[in-house]
Amino acid sequence: MPVKPSSTDATTLTSRKPRQGEVRLLRALGEEADNWVWQYYLQTVHGLSPDTIQTWLRRLLDHGYVERRESFRGKRLRAKYRLTSAGRAHIKRRLEEASLEAALANDT
């Protein structure tokens, strides 16, 4: 069950312009839509750093935008993630904001 986010976390996710790492992770998750995605896949295929992935996935999990499943491969814990319907709406909104920010930056 998602942990209720603090008001600071909610502000971080929605009231400021999207950061580059956030946008890259959201695009990667959005490309996979309803599929489960391994964290390792996000790192290798999309070139995201483990720190970026952990930071943003934790925030997305706290808000109920992604689901997490864990399994063991030998002794190693592996986590995979999938967007929720709220997550798909959040991604659409944030990517639109990022596109608008980029367009405005190019106009100046």
Biopython code that builds the backbone (N, CA, C, O; Angstrom):
import numpy as np
from Bio.PDB.StructureBuilder import StructureBuilder

atoms = [
    (1, "MET", "N", (0.842, -1.175, 0.000)),
    (1, "MET", "CA", (0.000, 0.000, 0.000)),
    (1, "MET", "C", (0.890, 1.241, 0.000)),
    (1, "MET", "O", (1.861, 1.294, 0.754)),
    (2, "PRO", "N", (0.577, 2.251, -0.836)),
    (2, "PRO", "CA", (1.402, 3.446, -0.903)),
    (2, "PRO", "C", (1.395, 4.209, 0.413)),
    (2, "PRO", "O", (0.384, 4.280, 1.112)),
    (3, "VAL", "N", (2.536, 4.770, 0.724)),
    (3, "VAL", "CA", (2.672, 5.599, 1.909)),
    (3, "VAL", "C", (2.136, 6.977, 1.559)),
    (3, "VAL", "O", (2.383, 7.490, 0.468)),
    (4, "LYS", "N", (1.406, 7.571, 2.486)),
    (4, "LYS", "CA", (0.869, 8.901, 2.225)),
    (4, "LYS", "C", (2.029, 9.891, 2.160)),
    (4, "LYS", "O", (2.799, 10.010, 3.113)),
    (5, "PRO", "N", (2.155, 10.603, 1.037)),
    (5, "PRO", "CA", (3.265, 11.535, 0.876)),
    (5, "PRO", "C", (3.096, 12.760, 1.758)),
    (5, "PRO", "O", (1.981, 13.174, 2.075)),
    (6, "SER", "N", (4.225, 13.326, 2.146)),
    (6, "SER", "CA", (4.162, 14.567, 2.903)),
    (6, "SER", "C", (3.845, 15.700, 1.941)),
    (6, "SER", "O", (3.967, 15.539, 0.727)),
    (7, "SER", "N", (3.445, 16.832, 2.472)),
    (7, "SER", "CA", (3.108, 17.960, 1.604)),
    (7, "SER", "C", (4.333, 18.439, 0.840)),
    (7, "SER", "O", (4.201, 18.941, -0.276)),
    (8, "THR", "N", (5.517, 18.295, 1.414)),
    (8, "THR", "CA", (6.744, 18.682, 0.722)),
    (8, "THR", "C", (6.958, 17.819, -0.499)),
    (8, "THR", "O", (7.298, 18.333, -1.564)),
    (9, "ASP", "N", (6.764, 16.491, -0.368)),
    (9, "ASP", "CA", (6.927, 15.587, -1.499)),
    (9, "ASP", "C", (5.909, 15.892, -2.590)),
    (9, "ASP", "O", (6.243, 15.869, -3.774)),
    (10, "ALA", "N", (4.692, 16.172, -2.206)),
    (10, "ALA", "CA", (3.653, 16.470, -3.198)),
    (10, "ALA", "C", (4.023, 17.723, -3.970)),
    (10, "ALA", "O", (3.841, 17.781, -5.186)),
    (11, "THR", "N", (4.536, 18.718, -3.279)),
    (11, "THR", "CA", (4.953, 19.949, -3.943)),
    (11, "THR", "C", (6.090, 19.662, -4.908)),
    (11, "THR", "O", (6.104, 20.190, -6.020)),
    (12, "THR", "N", (7.038, 18.838, -4.503)),
    (12, "THR", "CA", (8.181, 18.507, -5.347)),
    (12, "THR", "C", (7.742, 17.877, -6.651)),
    (12, "THR", "O", (8.313, 18.181, -7.698)),
    (13, "LEU", "N", (6.746, 17.007, -6.619)),
    (13, "LEU", "CA", (6.332, 16.297, -7.822)),
    (13, "LEU", "C", (5.462, 17.121, -8.760)),
    (13, "LEU", "O", (5.434, 16.845, -9.959)),
    (14, "THR", "N", (4.766, 18.104, -8.264)),
    (14, "THR", "CA", (3.773, 18.737, -9.122)),
    (14, "THR", "C", (3.913, 20.239, -9.329)),
    (14, "THR", "O", (3.359, 20.755, -10.299)),
    (15, "SER", "N", (4.612, 20.960, -8.486)),
    (15, "SER", "CA", (4.548, 22.418, -8.584)),
    (15, "SER", "C", (5.776, 23.063, -9.203)),
    (15, "SER", "O", (5.808, 24.286, -9.339)),
    (16, "ARG", "N", (6.758, 22.318, -9.570)),
    (16, "ARG", "CA", (7.935, 22.904, -10.186)),
    (16, "ARG", "C", (8.125, 22.294, -11.565)),
    (16, "ARG", "O", (7.512, 21.282, -11.904)),
    (17, "LYS", "N", (8.985, 22.928, -12.352)),
    (17, "LYS", "CA", (9.195, 22.379, -13.689)),
    (17, "LYS", "C", (9.911, 21.026, -13.583)),
    (17, "LYS", "O", (10.747, 20.836, -12.700)),
    (18, "PRO", "N", (9.589, 20.099, -14.471)),
    (18, "PRO", "CA", (10.200, 18.774, -14.418)),
    (18, "PRO", "C", (11.709, 18.842, -14.652)),
    (18, "PRO", "O", (12.183, 19.610, -15.489)),
    (19, "ARG", "N", (12.456, 18.028, -13.903)),
    (19, "ARG", "CA", (13.905, 17.960, -14.066)),
    (19, "ARG", "C", (14.250, 16.918, -15.119)),
    (19, "ARG", "O", (13.443, 16.045, -15.438)),
    (20, "GLN", "N", (15.460, 17.023, -15.652)),
    (20, "GLN", "CA", (15.881, 16.147, -16.741)),
    (20, "GLN", "C", (15.787, 14.663, -16.365)),
    (20, "GLN", "O", (15.269, 13.864, -17.145)),
    (21, "GLY", "N", (16.280, 14.290, -15.188)),
    (21, "GLY", "CA", (16.226, 12.890, -14.768)),
    (21, "GLY", "C", (14.804, 12.393, -14.632)),
    (21, "GLY", "O", (14.492, 11.262, -15.003)),
    (22, "GLU", "N", (13.944, 13.242, -14.099)),
    (22, "GLU", "CA", (12.535, 12.884, -13.953)),
    (22, "GLU", "C", (11.903, 12.666, -15.320)),
    (22, "GLU", "O", (11.185, 11.688, -15.527)),
    (23, "VAL", "N", (12.168, 13.572, -16.250)),
    (23, "VAL", "CA", (11.581, 13.467, -17.586)),
    (23, "VAL", "C", (12.051, 12.192, -18.273)),
    (23, "VAL", "O", (11.249, 11.493, -18.892)),
    (24, "ARG", "N", (13.336, 11.883, -18.173)),
    (24, "ARG", "CA", (13.864, 10.669, -18.811)),
    (24, "ARG", "C", (13.230, 9.416, -18.220)),
    (24, "ARG", "O", (12.895, 8.487, -18.955)),
    (25, "LEU", "N", (13.061, 9.382, -16.898)),
    (25, "LEU", "CA", (12.435, 8.215, -16.268)),
    (25, "LEU", "C", (10.966, 8.118, -16.662)),
    (25, "LEU", "O", (10.482, 7.027, -16.964)),
    (26, "LEU", "N", (10.256, 9.230, -16.665)),
    (26, "LEU", "CA", (8.846, 9.214, -17.035)),
    (26, "LEU", "C", (8.659, 8.752, -18.483)),
    (26, "LEU", "O", (7.739, 7.991, -18.781)),
    (27, "ARG", "N", (9.527, 9.210, -19.372)),
    (27, "ARG", "CA", (9.443, 8.756, -20.766)),
    (27, "ARG", "C", (9.693, 7.259, -20.862)),
    (27, "ARG", "O", (8.992, 6.551, -21.585)),
    (28, "ALA", "N", (10.690, 6.780, -20.135)),
    (28, "ALA", "CA", (11.013, 5.346, -20.163)),
    (28, "ALA", "C", (9.836, 4.516, -19.649)),
    (28, "ALA", "O", (9.480, 3.504, -20.253)),
    (29, "LEU", "N", (9.241, 4.934, -18.552)),
    (29, "LEU", "CA", (8.084, 4.214, -18.005)),
    (29, "LEU", "C", (6.887, 4.330, -18.932)),
    (29, "LEU", "O", (6.140, 3.369, -19.113)),
    (30, "GLY", "N", (6.705, 5.498, -19.516)),
    (30, "GLY", "CA", (5.587, 5.708, -20.430)),
    (30, "GLY", "C", (5.680, 4.856, -21.674)),
    (30, "GLY", "O", (4.658, 4.417, -22.201)),
    (31, "GLU", "N", (6.891, 4.610, -22.156)),
    (31, "GLU", "CA", (7.077, 3.755, -23.329)),
    (31, "GLU", "C", (6.638, 2.323, -23.062)),
    (31, "GLU", "O", (6.204, 1.613, -23.970)),
    (32, "GLU", "N", (6.756, 1.913, -21.818)),
    (32, "GLU", "CA", (6.405, 0.542, -21.456)),
    (32, "GLU", "C", (4.953, 0.402, -21.014)),
    (32, "GLU", "O", (4.444, -0.713, -20.898)),
    (33, "ALA", "N", (4.289, 1.515, -20.770)),
    (33, "ALA", "CA", (2.867, 1.574, -20.399)),
    (33, "ALA", "C", (2.461, 0.539, -19.357)),
    (33, "ALA", "O", (2.733, 0.729, -18.172)),
    (34, "ASP", "N", (1.820, -0.548, -19.770)),
    (34, "ASP", "CA", (1.289, -1.522, -18.808)),
    (34, "ASP", "C", (2.247, -2.667, -18.495)),
    (34, "ASP", "O", (1.889, -3.576, -17.746)),
    (35, "ASN", "N", (3.441, -2.642, -19.045)),
    (35, "ASN", "CA", (4.396, -3.727, -18.819)),
    (35, "ASN", "C", (5.196, -3.511, -17.542)),
    (35, "ASN", "O", (5.435, -2.379, -17.122)),
    (36, "TRP", "N", (5.599, -4.609, -16.940)),
    (36, "TRP", "CA", (6.505, -4.539, -15.795)),
    (36, "TRP", "C", (7.904, -4.278, -16.328)),
    (36, "TRP", "O", (8.323, -4.904, -17.303)),
    (37, "VAL", "N", (8.630, -3.364, -15.701)),
    (37, "VAL", "CA", (9.968, -2.981, -16.139)),
    (37, "VAL", "C", (10.946, -3.193, -14.989)),
    (37, "VAL", "O", (10.729, -2.711, -13.877)),
    (38, "TRP", "N", (12.023, -3.919, -15.270)),
    (38, "TRP", "CA", (13.077, -4.113, -14.268)),
    (38, "TRP", "C", (13.875, -2.833, -14.105)),
    (38, "TRP", "O", (14.096, -2.105, -15.073)),
    (39, "GLN", "N", (14.303, -2.561, -12.895)),
    (39, "GLN", "CA", (15.131, -1.383, -12.646)),
    (39, "GLN", "C", (16.407, -1.455, -13.483)),
    (39, "GLN", "O", (16.861, -0.438, -14.006)),
    (40, "TYR", "N", (16.979, -2.633, -13.610)),
    (40, "TYR", "CA", (18.197, -2.808, -14.403)),
    (40, "TYR", "C", (17.973, -2.390, -15.853)),
    (40, "TYR", "O", (18.856, -1.797, -16.473)),
    (41, "TYR", "N", (16.809, -2.693, -16.390)),
    (41, "TYR", "CA", (16.452, -2.294, -17.754)),
    (41, "TYR", "C", (16.458, -0.771, -17.891)),
    (41, "TYR", "O", (16.965, -0.238, -18.878)),
    (42, "LEU", "N", (15.905, -0.082, -16.917)),
    (42, "LEU", "CA", (15.879, 1.375, -16.949)),
    (42, "LEU", "C", (17.298, 1.943, -16.949)),
    (42, "LEU", "O", (17.575, 2.941, -17.616)),
    (43, "GLN", "N", (18.184, 1.306, -16.203)),
    (43, "GLN", "CA", (19.569, 1.750, -16.146)),
    (43, "GLN", "C", (20.290, 1.507, -17.466)),
    (43, "GLN", "O", (20.940, 2.410, -17.993)),
    (44, "THR", "N", (20.181, 0.299, -18.002)),
    (44, "THR", "CA", (20.990, -0.053, -19.174)),
    (44, "THR", "C", (20.409, 0.463, -20.480)),
    (44, "THR", "O", (21.140, 1.040, -21.285)),
    (45, "VAL", "N", (19.142, 0.276, -20.709)),
    (45, "VAL", "CA", (18.546, 0.667, -21.985)),
    (45, "VAL", "C", (18.343, 2.173, -22.078)),
    (45, "VAL", "O", (18.554, 2.765, -23.136)),
    (46, "HIS", "N", (17.941, 2.782, -20.996)),
    (46, "HIS", "CA", (17.631, 4.214, -21.029)),
    (46, "HIS", "C", (18.749, 5.081, -20.452)),
    (46, "HIS", "O", (18.637, 6.307, -20.445)),
    (47, "GLY", "N", (19.814, 4.466, -19.973)),
    (47, "GLY", "CA", (20.975, 5.220, -19.504)),
    (47, "GLY", "C", (20.739, 6.054, -18.267)),
    (47, "GLY", "O", (21.383, 7.085, -18.074)),
    (48, "LEU", "N", (19.822, 5.617, -17.431)),
    (48, "LEU", "CA", (19.543, 6.350, -16.200)),
    (48, "LEU", "C", (20.447, 5.842, -15.079)),
    (48, "LEU", "O", (20.710, 4.643, -14.982)),
    (49, "SER", "N", (20.915, 6.748, -14.242)),
    (49, "SER", "CA", (21.776, 6.340, -13.131)),
    (49, "SER", "C", (20.926, 5.707, -12.033)),
    (49, "SER", "O", (19.747, 6.036, -11.894)),
    (50, "PRO", "N", (21.519, 4.799, -11.251)),
    (50, "PRO", "CA", (20.775, 4.195, -10.141)),
    (50, "PRO", "C", (20.214, 5.228, -9.168)),
    (50, "PRO", "O", (19.103, 5.068, -8.662)),
    (51, "ASP", "N", (20.982, 6.291, -8.905)),
    (51, "ASP", "CA", (20.506, 7.333, -7.989)),
    (51, "ASP", "C", (19.273, 8.049, -8.527)),
    (51, "ASP", "O", (18.327, 8.309, -7.785)),
    (52, "THR", "N", (19.286, 8.365, -9.809)),
    (52, "THR", "CA", (18.133, 9.020, -10.434)),
    (52, "THR", "C", (16.910, 8.123, -10.355)),
    (52, "THR", "O", (15.821, 8.561, -9.983)),
    (53, "ILE", "N", (17.106, 6.865, -10.712)),
    (53, "ILE", "CA", (15.997, 5.912, -10.694)),
    (53, "ILE", "C", (15.427, 5.779, -9.292)),
    (53, "ILE", "O", (14.213, 5.862, -9.111)),
    (54, "GLN", "N", (16.276, 5.576, -8.307)),
    (54, "GLN", "CA", (15.810, 5.382, -6.935)),
    (54, "GLN", "C", (15.072, 6.604, -6.405)),
    (54, "GLN", "O", (14.020, 6.479, -5.779)),
    (55, "THR", "N", (15.623, 7.773, -6.658)),
    (55, "THR", "CA", (14.997, 9.012, -6.170)),
    (55, "THR", "C", (13.591, 9.178, -6.729)),
    (55, "THR", "O", (12.636, 9.395, -5.983)),
    (56, "TRP", "N", (13.474, 9.073, -8.053)),
    (56, "TRP", "CA", (12.182, 9.338, -8.672)),
    (56, "TRP", "C", (11.207, 8.192, -8.487)),
    (56, "TRP", "O", (10.011, 8.430, -8.315)),
    (57, "LEU", "N", (11.680, 6.958, -8.518)),
    (57, "LEU", "CA", (10.755, 5.842, -8.291)),
    (57, "LEU", "C", (10.179, 5.884, -6.883)),
    (57, "LEU", "O", (9.000, 5.590, -6.686)),
    (58, "ARG", "N", (10.995, 6.245, -5.911)),
    (58, "ARG", "CA", (10.500, 6.359, -4.528)),
    (58, "ARG", "C", (9.377, 7.394, -4.456)),
    (58, "ARG", "O", (8.355, 7.162, -3.810)),
    (59, "ARG", "N", (9.567, 8.521, -5.112)),
    (59, "ARG", "CA", (8.533, 9.566, -5.106)),
    (59, "ARG", "C", (7.278, 9.107, -5.834)),
    (59, "ARG", "O", (6.162, 9.334, -5.367)),
    (60, "LEU", "N", (7.463, 8.463, -6.974)),
    (60, "LEU", "CA", (6.311, 7.960, -7.730)),
    (60, "LEU", "C", (5.572, 6.879, -6.951)),
    (60, "LEU", "O", (4.342, 6.832, -6.967)),
    (61, "LEU", "N", (6.308, 6.016, -6.274)),
    (61, "LEU", "CA", (5.679, 4.980, -5.435)),
    (61, "LEU", "C", (4.876, 5.602, -4.297)),
    (61, "LEU", "O", (3.749, 5.189, -4.024)),
    (62, "ASP", "N", (5.463, 6.594, -3.638)),
    (62, "ASP", "CA", (4.794, 7.254, -2.514)),
    (62, "ASP", "C", (3.460, 7.869, -2.919)),
    (62, "ASP", "O", (2.542, 7.957, -2.104)),
    (63, "HIS", "N", (3.355, 8.288, -4.152)),
    (63, "HIS", "CA", (2.131, 8.917, -4.648)),
    (63, "HIS", "C", (1.188, 7.939, -5.334)),
    (63, "HIS", "O", (0.112, 8.325, -5.790)),
    (64, "GLY", "N", (1.591, 6.675, -5.406)),
    (64, "GLY", "CA", (0.732, 5.673, -6.027)),
    (64, "GLY", "C", (0.762, 5.699, -7.548)),
    (64, "GLY", "O", (-0.150, 5.181, -8.193)),
    (65, "TYR", "N", (1.803, 6.299, -8.130)),
    (65, "TYR", "CA", (1.895, 6.378, -9.584)),
    (65, "TYR", "C", (2.520, 5.134, -10.212)),
    (65, "TYR", "O", (2.333, 4.883, -11.403)),
    (66, "VAL", "N", (3.256, 4.360, -9.428)),
    (66, "VAL", "CA", (3.820, 3.098, -9.909)),
    (66, "VAL", "C", (3.600, 2.020, -8.865)),
    (66, "VAL", "O", (3.450, 2.297, -7.675)),
    (67, "GLU", "N", (3.585, 0.784, -9.340)),
    (67, "GLU", "CA", (3.538, -0.386, -8.473)),
    (67, "GLU", "C", (4.920, -1.015, -8.490)),
    (67, "GLU", "O", (5.647, -0.893, -9.476)),
    (68, "ARG", "N", (5.288, -1.687, -7.407)),
    (68, "ARG", "CA", (6.577, -2.357, -7.326)),
    (68, "ARG", "C", (6.355, -3.810, -6.943)),
    (68, "ARG", "O", (5.564, -4.115, -6.051)),
    (69, "ARG", "N", (7.055, -4.696, -7.621)),
    (69, "ARG", "CA", (7.081, -6.119, -7.261)),
    (69, "ARG", "C", (8.525, -6.517, -7.078)),
    (69, "ARG", "O", (9.404, -6.103, -7.835)),
    (70, "GLU", "N", (8.759, -7.328, -6.062)),
    (70, "GLU", "CA", (10.117, -7.783, -5.777)),
    (70, "GLU", "C", (10.196, -9.290, -5.913)),
    (70, "GLU", "O", (9.239, -10.011, -5.631)),
    (71, "SER", "N", (11.358, -9.751, -6.350)),
    (71, "SER", "CA", (11.619, -11.185, -6.428)),
    (71, "SER", "C", (13.109, -11.384, -6.214)),
    (71, "SER", "O", (13.900, -10.446, -6.315)),
    (72, "PHE", "N", (13.472, -12.609, -5.919)),
    (72, "PHE", "CA", (14.873, -12.922, -5.719)),
    (72, "PHE", "C", (15.389, -13.735, -6.886)),
    (72, "PHE", "O", (14.715, -14.638, -7.383)),
    (73, "ARG", "N", (16.577, -13.407, -7.308)),
    (73, "ARG", "CA", (17.306, -14.213, -8.284)),
    (73, "ARG", "C", (18.543, -14.681, -7.546)),
    (73, "ARG", "O", (19.512, -13.939, -7.389)),
    (74, "GLY", "N", (18.492, -15.923, -7.097)),
    (74, "GLY", "CA", (19.518, -16.379, -6.170)),
    (74, "GLY", "C", (19.326, -15.638, -4.860)),
    (74, "GLY", "O", (18.247, -15.669, -4.268)),
    (75, "LYS", "N", (20.374, -14.977, -4.417)),
    (75, "LYS", "CA", (20.293, -14.187, -3.186)),
    (75, "LYS", "C", (20.051, -12.709, -3.472)),
    (75, "LYS", "O", (19.942, -11.900, -2.550)),
    (76, "ARG", "N", (19.970, -12.369, -4.731)),
    (76, "ARG", "CA", (19.850, -10.962, -5.113)),
    (76, "ARG", "C", (18.384, -10.541, -5.286)),
    (76, "ARG", "O", (17.616, -11.186, -5.999)),
    (77, "LEU", "N", (18.026, -9.455, -4.623)),
    (77, "LEU", "CA", (16.680, -8.898, -4.735)),
    (77, "LEU", "C", (16.581, -8.098, -6.028)),
    (77, "LEU", "O", (17.437, -7.266, -6.327)),
    (78, "ARG", "N", (15.534, -8.361, -6.781)),
    (78, "ARG", "CA", (15.278, -7.622, -8.017)),
    (78, "ARG", "C", (13.905, -6.980, -7.912)),
    (78, "ARG", "O", (12.953, -7.587, -7.422)),
    (79, "ALA", "N", (13.819, -5.743, -8.380)),
    (79, "ALA", "CA", (12.555, -5.010, -8.327)),
    (79, "ALA", "C", (12.118, -4.666, -9.741)),
    (79, "ALA", "O", (12.926, -4.301, -10.596)),
    (80, "LYS", "N", (10.813, -4.793, -9.962)),
    (80, "LYS", "CA", (10.255, -4.359, -11.237)),
    (80, "LYS", "C", (9.083, -3.433, -10.952)),
    (80, "LYS", "O", (8.459, -3.498, -9.892)),
    (81, "TYR", "N", (8.799, -2.573, -11.917)),
    (81, "TYR", "CA", (7.830, -1.506, -11.725)),
    (81, "TYR", "C", (6.855, -1.450, -12.879)),
    (81, "TYR", "O", (7.173, -1.836, -14.004)),
    (82, "ARG", "N", (5.648, -0.958, -12.580)),
    (82, "ARG", "CA", (4.627, -0.774, -13.604)),
    (82, "ARG", "C", (3.805, 0.453, -13.230)),
    (82, "ARG", "O", (3.542, 0.709, -12.056)),
    (83, "LEU", "N", (3.409, 1.199, -14.245)),
    (83, "LEU", "CA", (2.589, 2.386, -14.011)),
    (83, "LEU", "C", (1.182, 2.007, -13.584)),
    (83, "LEU", "O", (0.633, 1.000, -14.033)),
    (84, "THR", "N", (0.610, 2.815, -12.724)),
    (84, "THR", "CA", (-0.811, 2.706, -12.399)),
    (84, "THR", "C", (-1.562, 3.650, -13.340)),
    (84, "THR", "O", (-0.935, 4.403, -14.085)),
    (85, "SER", "N", (-2.868, 3.618, -13.315)),
    (85, "SER", "CA", (-3.638, 4.543, -14.162)),
    (85, "SER", "C", (-3.366, 5.990, -13.732)),
    (85, "SER", "O", (-3.285, 6.882, -14.577)),
    (86, "ALA", "N", (-3.228, 6.223, -12.436)),
    (86, "ALA", "CA", (-2.885, 7.569, -11.962)),
    (86, "ALA", "C", (-1.495, 7.962, -12.447)),
    (86, "ALA", "O", (-1.246, 9.130, -12.746)),
    (87, "GLY", "N", (-0.595, 6.995, -12.524)),
    (87, "GLY", "CA", (0.760, 7.243, -13.013)),
    (87, "GLY", "C", (0.780, 7.631, -14.475)),
    (87, "GLY", "O", (1.538, 8.514, -14.876)),
    (88, "ARG", "N", (-0.051, 6.975, -15.280)),
    (88, "ARG", "CA", (-0.119, 7.326, -16.697)),
    (88, "ARG", "C", (-0.614, 8.762, -16.865)),
    (88, "ARG", "O", (-0.094, 9.502, -17.699)),
    (89, "ALA", "N", (-1.609, 9.157, -16.084)),
    (89, "ALA", "CA", (-2.119, 10.533, -16.152)),
    (89, "ALA", "C", (-1.047, 11.522, -15.681)),
    (89, "ALA", "O", (-0.876, 12.585, -16.278)),
    (90, "HIS", "N", (-0.332, 11.172, -14.620)),
    (90, "HIS", "CA", (0.730, 12.031, -14.099)),
    (90, "HIS", "C", (1.832, 12.212, -15.144)),
    (90, "HIS", "O", (2.308, 13.326, -15.364)),
    (91, "ILE", "N", (2.229, 11.127, -15.778)),
    (91, "ILE", "CA", (3.285, 11.191, -16.787)),
    (91, "ILE", "C", (2.865, 12.072, -17.955)),
    (91, "ILE", "O", (3.639, 12.906, -18.425)),
    (92, "LYS", "N", (1.664, 11.886, -18.410)),
    (92, "LYS", "CA", (1.174, 12.703, -19.529)),
    (92, "LYS", "C", (1.243, 14.181, -19.170)),
    (92, "LYS", "O", (1.715, 14.996, -19.962)),
    (93, "ARG", "N", (0.772, 14.521, -17.980)),
    (93, "ARG", "CA", (0.754, 15.921, -17.527)),
    (93, "ARG", "C", (2.181, 16.470, -17.396)),
    (93, "ARG", "O", (2.463, 17.579, -17.849)),
    (94, "ARG", "N", (3.078, 15.694, -16.776)),
    (94, "ARG", "CA", (4.449, 16.178, -16.556)),
    (94, "ARG", "C", (5.228, 16.305, -17.858)),
    (94, "ARG", "O", (6.010, 17.242, -18.015)),
    (95, "LEU", "N", (5.031, 15.382, -18.791)),
    (95, "LEU", "CA", (5.731, 15.469, -20.071)),
    (95, "LEU", "C", (5.222, 16.654, -20.890)),
    (95, "LEU", "O", (5.992, 17.291, -21.609)),
    (96, "GLU", "N", (3.934, 16.946, -20.783)),
    (96, "GLU", "CA", (3.393, 18.137, -21.453)),
    (96, "GLU", "C", (4.018, 19.400, -20.865)),
    (96, "GLU", "O", (4.352, 20.330, -21.600)),
    (97, "GLU", "N", (4.177, 19.435, -19.541)),
    (97, "GLU", "CA", (4.813, 20.578, -18.887)),
    (97, "GLU", "C", (6.257, 20.717, -19.343)),
    (97, "GLU", "O", (6.724, 21.827, -19.601)),
    (98, "ALA", "N", (6.969, 19.591, -19.446)),
    (98, "ALA", "CA", (8.366, 19.628, -19.875)),
    (98, "ALA", "C", (8.478, 20.128, -21.312)),
    (98, "ALA", "O", (9.387, 20.893, -21.632)),
    (99, "SER", "N", (7.570, 19.704, -22.172)),
    (99, "SER", "CA", (7.577, 20.167, -23.567)),
    (99, "SER", "C", (7.311, 21.655, -23.635)),
    (99, "SER", "O", (7.947, 22.366, -24.414)),
    (100, "LEU", "N", (6.376, 22.135, -22.827)),
    (100, "LEU", "CA", (6.069, 23.560, -22.793)),
    (100, "LEU", "C", (7.274, 24.349, -22.299)),
    (100, "LEU", "O", (7.608, 25.387, -22.871)),
    (101, "GLU", "N", (7.932, 23.871, -21.245)),
    (101, "GLU", "CA", (9.126, 24.540, -20.720)),
    (101, "GLU", "C", (10.208, 24.622, -21.784)),
    (101, "GLU", "O", (10.847, 25.663, -21.936)),
    (102, "ALA", "N", (10.423, 23.531, -22.526)),
    (102, "ALA", "CA", (11.445, 23.503, -23.577)),
    (102, "ALA", "C", (11.086, 24.485, -24.693)),
    (102, "ALA", "O", (11.956, 25.188, -25.206)),
    (103, "ALA", "N", (9.819, 24.531, -25.063)),
    (103, "ALA", "CA", (9.383, 25.446, -26.112)),
    (103, "ALA", "C", (9.583, 26.894, -25.683)),
    (103, "ALA", "O", (10.036, 27.722, -26.473)),
    (104, "LEU", "N", (9.246, 27.196, -24.443)),
    (104, "LEU", "CA", (9.422, 28.554, -23.933)),
    (104, "LEU", "C", (10.896, 28.929, -23.864)),
    (104, "LEU", "O", (11.260, 30.069, -24.149)),
    (105, "ALA", "N", (11.739, 27.983, -23.491)),
    (105, "ALA", "CA", (13.176, 28.241, -23.406)),
    (105, "ALA", "C", (13.759, 28.514, -24.794)),
    (105, "ALA", "O", (14.669, 29.330, -24.938)),
    (106, "ASN", "N", (13.240, 27.838, -25.804)),
    (106, "ASN", "CA", (13.729, 28.040, -27.174)),
    (106, "ASN", "C", (13.260, 29.364, -27.771)),
    (106, "ASN", "O", (13.900, 29.895, -28.678)),
    (107, "ASP", "N", (12.154, 29.898, -27.272)),
    (107, "ASP", "CA", (11.625, 31.168, -27.777)),
    (107, "ASP", "C", (12.416, 32.370, -27.282)),
    (107, "ASP", "O", (12.386, 33.435, -27.899)),
    (108, "THR", "N", (13.125, 32.200, -26.163)),
    (108, "THR", "CA", (13.843, 33.355, -25.593)),
    (108, "THR", "C", (15.210, 33.497, -26.149)),
    (108, "THR", "O", (15.937, 34.416, -25.772)),
]
sb = StructureBuilder()
sb.init_structure("model")
sb.init_model(0)
sb.init_chain("A")
sb.init_seg("    ")
for serial, (resi, resn, name, xyz) in enumerate(atoms, 1):
    if name == "N":
        sb.init_residue(resn, " ", resi, " ")
    sb.init_atom(name, np.array(xyz, "f"), 0.0, 1.0, " ", f" {name:<3s}", serial, name[0])
structure = sb.get_structure()
